[in-house]
Amino acid sequence: MLAPDFGILDANPAFLTATQTDLLAISHCPVFDVFPDNPGDPEATGVRNARASLNTVLKHKQAHMMPAQRYDIRTRDGAWEERSWKAASIPVLDDSGEVEFIIVNVEDVTPPPRNGRA
């Protein structure tokens, strides 16, 4: 769950496991500081596309679905791991109709690694 300024407010255990993060470490941090683009991939578009999706939610106050997007994650040992995600961002509006929170539902759609077997 994100604040309208894209600060991380909460995350469920499945998300924390999938992203190899800890809620205490990421809570109240800007989402794109916690999940930056992979600096080793000059063609990375994860941050740009995710930011555009979230801005669409803020502007239109409606859910926005992203198609599968490559968005690598940093593992606990600092290495980068290639991942692909589909995301749906849903605004939660306050009594005056303004976005109070954004619920982001992500699904890891990374193909399983090939192990050489047919």
trRosetta pair geometry for C-beta under 8 A, 3 or more apart (Angstrom, degrees):
i j d omega theta_ij theta_ji phi_ij phi_ji
1 8 7.7 102 75 -163 52 56
1 9 4.6 -57 100 68 96 107
1 10 4.4 18 36 52 112 92
1 11 7.2 -152 14 -68 66 48
1 101 5.4 -10 -176 -176 106 123
1 102 7.0 155 -161 77 57 48
1 103 5.6 -26 -107 -103 81 61
1 104 7.2 175 -95 18 28 77
2 6 5.4 -14 -174 -135 131 42
2 7 6.6 140 -159 67 73 38
2 8 6.2 -45 -104 -100 71 42
2 9 6.3 158 -119 5 16 95
2 31 6.0 -30 -110 -46 124 135
2 54 7.2 -39 88 -134 159 131
2 101 6.8 140 73 -167 46 68
2 102 4.4 -18 63 60 100 101
2 104 6.1 44 -8 -15 111 117
3 6 6.9 -63 70 11 71 12
3 7 4.3 5 33 52 120 93
3 8 8.0 -60 4 -3 86 8
3 9 5.6 116 -44 -49 81 113
3 101 6.7 -52 -103 -114 39 63
3 102 7.8 -7 80 17 6 88
4 58 6.2 104 -152 -111 93 114
4 98 8.0 -27 -74 157 154 96
4 99 5.0 124 -96 101 113 108
4 100 7.4 -83 -39 -151 108 10
4 101 7.7 -103 -44 -95 71 22
4 102 7.0 117 -90 -22 49 103
5 30 7.6 -75 133 -109 90 89
6 30 5.9 44 104 -153 96 76
6 31 4.8 -95 168 19 94 110
6 32 6.7 15 141 -8 139 94
6 51 7.7 -16 -95 -117 159 78
6 54 6.1 64 -93 153 110 160
6 102 7.9 -15 -98 38 58 137
7 28 5.5 -1 175 -153 120 43
7 29 6.7 159 -149 81 77 17
7 30 5.8 -54 -95 -89 63 48
7 31 7.1 -172 -122 -28 14 78
8 11 6.7 -16 -171 -38 115 109
8 26 5.1 -17 80 143 159 95
8 27 5.9 -116 104 -120 100 32
8 28 6.6 -71 68 -14 72 16
8 29 5.6 1 27 56 111 70
8 30 7.7 118 -10 -167 82 5
8 31 5.5 121 -57 -81 90 77
8 34 6.4 9 -24 2 141 153
9 27 7.1 38 -154 -148 20 80
9 28 7.4 59 -98 -73 47 56
9 101 6.7 -75 34 -130 156 110
10 23 7.3 8 -146 -144 49 122
10 27 7.4 27 -83 -115 41 98
11 15 4.6 -113 -177 85 104 131
11 16 5.4 124 115 -56 120 88
11 21 7.4 22 82 88 163 121
11 23 5.7 -163 49 -100 98 95
11 26 7.1 13 1 83 139 130
12 15 5.2 95 58 9 72 102
12 16 7.2 -140 99 -4 37 92
13 16 5.5 -58 -145 39 35 113
13 17 6.2 36 158 -20 69 105
14 17 5.8 -55 -149 36 29 111
14 18 6.2 27 155 -18 65 109
15 18 5.7 -57 -144 39 30 109
15 19 6.0 3 165 3 67 114
15 106 6.6 92 -118 51 104 108
16 19 6.4 -69 -138 51 23 94
16 20 8.0 105 166 -74 53 4
16 21 5.3 -107 -144 74 69 76
16 22 6.6 69 -161 -102 120 27
16 23 6.0 -56 -94 -46 138 83
17 20 7.4 20 -175 -74 29 44
18 106 7.7 -165 96 100 148 113
18 108 5.2 -154 -157 -40 131 134
19 35 7.3 -57 -153 -90 132 117
19 73 5.4 -150 -145 -137 68 147
20 73 6.5 134 31 139 104 130
20 74 7.7 -126 78 96 119 54
20 75 5.4 10 82 -141 170 53
20 76 5.1 -120 172 -42 121 84
21 25 6.5 -138 -174 72 82 114
21 26 5.2 21 171 -29 130 139
21 34 6.9 45 -124 -179 148 119
22 25 4.3 71 72 11 98 111
22 26 6.8 150 75 -3 50 92
23 26 6.3 -75 -138 49 28 92
23 27 5.5 44 167 -48 71 105
24 27 6.1 -34 -129 10 23 117
25 29 7.9 -15 138 -12 55 141
26 29 5.2 -94 -163 36 52 123
26 34 4.8 60 -136 -121 108 146
29 33 5.5 -112 167 75 103 118
29 34 5.1 108 105 -51 127 109
30 33 4.3 82 70 2 95 108
30 34 7.1 -178 88 -6 50 84
31 34 5.8 -60 -151 41 34 107
31 35 6.0 -22 167 33 72 106
31 50 7.9 -120 123 135 127 133
32 35 6.3 -66 -119 71 35 72
32 36 6.1 73 171 -93 67 60
32 47 5.2 81 -139 -138 115 110
32 50 7.6 166 -87 86 99 122
32 51 6.8 10 -70 -71 141 108
33 36 6.7 3 -140 -54 22 97
35 46 7.6 -99 147 134 102 129
35 47 7.7 169 114 -88 80 86
35 71 7.2 29 169 165 118 115
35 73 6.9 -43 -130 -115 94 79
36 39 7.4 17 119 -46 122 85
36 47 6.4 -9 -154 -67 48 134
37 41 6.9 -118 167 70 96 100
37 44 3.8 138 -166 117 115 140
37 45 7.7 70 -113 -26 127 9
37 46 5.5 159 -102 48 79 99
37 47 4.8 -87 -43 -6 95 113
37 48 8.0 19 -64 -11 131 82
37 71 8.0 -90 -111 -141 62 71
37 72 7.7 68 -166 45 48 96
38 41 4.2 51 85 15 112 110
38 44 5.2 169 44 -80 80 145
38 46 7.9 76 -2 15 81 132
38 72 3.9 24 -51 58 128 138
38 74 8.0 163 -103 -66 76 77
38 80 4.7 93 -131 -157 113 149
40 80 6.0 -166 32 31 123 153
41 44 4.2 95 98 -49 109 99
41 72 6.5 137 1 0 143 139
41 80 7.8 -154 -16 145 106 155
44 47 7.3 50 133 9 107 90
44 70 7.5 -116 -129 107 68 103
44 71 7.9 92 -161 -119 99 51
44 72 7.1 -76 -116 17 124 106
45 48 5.1 -64 -163 51 68 113
45 49 5.2 60 141 -21 94 110
45 69 7.4 -112 92 -160 93 103
45 70 7.6 76 47 64 84 89
46 49 6.3 -66 -143 42 21 102
46 50 5.9 13 165 -12 64 114
46 69 6.0 125 -113 147 72 114
46 70 6.6 -98 -66 103 100 57
46 71 3.3 118 -125 -113 133 89
46 72 7.2 -139 -22 21 152 60
47 50 6.0 -60 -138 42 25 106
47 51 5.9 26 162 -20 64 111
48 51 6.0 -59 -147 37 23 110
48 52 6.4 23 155 -19 61 108
49 52 5.6 -52 -147 35 32 112
49 53 6.5 34 153 -20 64 104
49 66 6.6 106 150 -143 109 131
49 69 5.6 -164 97 -133 147 142
50 53 5.6 -52 -150 35 34 113
50 54 6.4 30 154 -15 66 106
50 66 7.2 -31 -100 -71 60 165
50 69 7.3 165 -58 114 85 163
50 71 7.0 63 -42 -106 127 146
50 87 6.9 38 -119 47 93 161
51 54 5.8 -56 -146 40 31 108
51 55 6.2 32 154 -19 65 108
52 55 5.7 -55 -145 39 29 111
52 56 6.4 37 152 -25 62 103
53 56 5.6 -52 -154 29 31 115
53 57 6.8 34 148 -19 63 100
53 64 5.0 -180 -166 114 82 132
53 66 5.0 -45 -93 -65 152 113
53 87 6.8 102 123 93 164 120
53 89 5.7 131 141 10 105 136
54 57 5.5 -48 -154 31 38 115
54 58 6.6 36 150 -16 66 103
54 64 7.8 -149 -74 55 24 135
54 89 5.8 -139 -96 -152 63 169
54 102 6.4 62 -140 169 94 172
54 104 7.9 -30 -92 -85 102 122
55 58 5.5 -51 -147 38 37 112
55 59 6.1 36 155 -20 68 108
56 59 5.8 -56 -142 39 29 110
56 60 6.0 -8 172 13 67 114
56 64 4.6 93 95 -84 122 156
57 60 6.9 -73 -132 53 18 84
57 61 7.3 64 172 -100 54 20
57 62 7.0 -130 -131 70 56 42
57 63 7.0 3 -114 -129 99 24
57 64 5.0 -115 -63 6 84 114
57 89 4.7 -89 -59 118 148 119
57 90 7.5 -150 -136 -112 129 7
57 91 5.1 161 175 -52 101 101
57 99 7.0 100 135 -114 90 148
57 102 5.7 86 122 -124 151 123
58 61 7.5 9 -171 -68 21 58
58 91 7.4 142 -85 -93 39 128
58 99 5.5 -96 -120 13 65 158
58 102 7.8 -56 -63 -70 79 130
60 64 7.6 108 54 -60 124 107
61 91 5.4 -99 -153 69 55 162
61 93 6.3 48 -164 -83 114 120
61 97 7.0 15 -154 171 161 83
61 98 8.0 -108 -104 -138 126 27
61 99 6.1 -148 -112 -60 82 95
62 91 7.0 -18 -28 20 7 117
63 88 6.2 4 -176 -179 113 94
63 89 6.5 166 -152 87 62 50
63 90 4.5 -12 -103 -104 100 72
63 91 7.1 -141 -72 10 52 72
64 88 7.4 174 87 -153 42 53
64 89 5.2 -4 56 56 87 99
65 86 7.7 2 -174 176 89 96
65 87 7.5 172 -153 95 48 49
65 88 4.9 -15 -105 -105 77 83
65 89 8.0 -171 -79 22 33 65
66 69 5.7 -23 148 -23 125 127
66 85 8.0 34 92 109 123 86
66 86 6.4 -178 87 -159 78 54
66 87 4.5 19 39 57 118 88
66 88 7.5 -151 19 -73 71 39
66 89 7.7 50 -16 -7 101 98
67 86 6.7 -52 -176 -121 26 91
68 84 5.2 23 -178 168 103 115
68 85 7.1 160 -146 82 59 25
68 86 5.2 -45 -84 -71 60 87
68 109 5.2 -90 -118 77 113 144
69 84 6.6 165 79 -155 32 71
69 85 5.7 -29 61 64 85 76
69 86 7.3 130 11 -93 79 39
69 87 7.2 -34 25 7 124 104
70 82 6.9 -31 -155 -164 106 88
70 83 7.3 139 -155 86 58 44
70 84 5.1 -42 -93 -96 55 82
71 83 6.1 -42 76 86 61 94
71 84 7.2 105 22 -122 69 32
71 85 5.3 -41 40 21 118 115
72 80 4.9 33 155 180 134 104
72 81 6.2 163 -161 77 86 41
72 82 5.3 -48 -102 -107 98 40
72 83 5.8 131 -117 24 36 80
73 80 7.3 162 84 -151 31 62
73 81 5.5 -19 63 58 80 96
73 83 5.4 21 -2 7 97 139
74 78 6.4 -19 -175 -145 106 34
74 79 7.3 153 -156 79 61 30
74 80 5.9 -40 -99 -96 59 65
74 81 7.7 143 -118 14 12 82
75 78 7.0 -38 71 32 73 19
75 79 4.9 -3 38 61 116 82
75 80 7.3 -166 -2 -93 85 13
75 81 5.3 80 -50 -22 105 117
82 110 7.1 139 118 -135 74 123
83 108 6.3 -61 -165 -140 113 97
83 110 4.8 -73 -142 -66 60 131
84 108 7.5 103 76 -166 54 56
84 109 5.0 -66 106 78 99 82
84 110 4.8 143 32 -84 79 61
84 111 7.5 32 28 -8 130 69
85 106 5.0 -15 -169 -168 125 108
85 107 6.5 143 -158 71 68 46
85 108 6.0 -39 -100 -102 77 45
85 109 6.4 137 -119 19 20 87
85 110 7.9 -7 -57 -41 57 83
86 106 7.1 154 79 -155 44 56
86 107 4.8 -10 57 56 93 102
86 109 5.4 55 -13 -18 97 134
87 104 6.0 -12 -165 -171 112 96
87 105 6.9 151 -155 79 57 50
87 106 4.7 -18 -100 -100 87 78
87 107 7.6 -169 -75 19 43 68
88 104 7.4 161 82 -154 46 48
88 105 4.7 -8 58 57 96 102
89 102 5.4 -2 -171 179 101 113
89 103 7.2 157 -156 81 49 48
89 104 5.0 -13 -103 -103 79 78
89 105 7.8 -167 -76 22 34 67
90 102 7.0 148 71 -162 40 61
90 103 4.6 -18 62 61 97 100
90 104 7.8 -178 21 -78 68 33
90 105 7.2 29 -1 -4 109 104
91 99 4.6 -79 -151 -119 120 101
91 101 7.5 146 -160 84 52 48
91 102 5.7 -34 -100 -104 57 73
91 103 7.9 -171 -84 20 8 75
92 99 7.2 89 62 -156 48 63
92 100 5.3 -64 101 62 89 96
92 101 4.2 5 46 59 119 93
92 102 7.2 -156 12 -80 80 24
92 103 6.3 78 -34 -21 106 99
93 97 5.4 -12 -177 -146 131 35
93 98 6.4 139 -152 67 79 24
93 99 6.2 -54 -99 -93 63 40
93 100 6.4 110 -161 1 16 93
94 97 7.2 -52 68 17 65 17
94 98 5.3 -10 37 60 107 81
94 99 7.8 33 -4 108 86 6
94 100 4.2 111 -53 -58 91 119
99 102 6.6 13 -178 -62 122 86
